[in-house]
Amino acid sequence: MAEAKDIELIRKIASQGGRKYTAGNIDRQKYQRLVDLGWLQATPTNISDVLYEVTVEGKEIAAAEQATSVS
């Protein structure tokens, strides 16, 4: 089940080009939640870095949520 913080994060990533690169030893739980929801796709670039990209479903969620928050 998606939470408000999940929707806020997917909107932020989508509005910033649809990609989020994480480097080093950081907590990636919030991004993994979006992967589990099907809103992000994770691609490890090396042992400590991951590139996240918004999926089609993630784009739809971000757009739908933006439309409802503008109204």
Secondary structure, DSSP 8 states (H G I E B T S, - for coil): ---HHHHHHHHHHHHTTSEEEE-SS---HHHHHHHHHTSEEEEE-SSS-EEEEE-HHHHHHHHHHHHHHH-
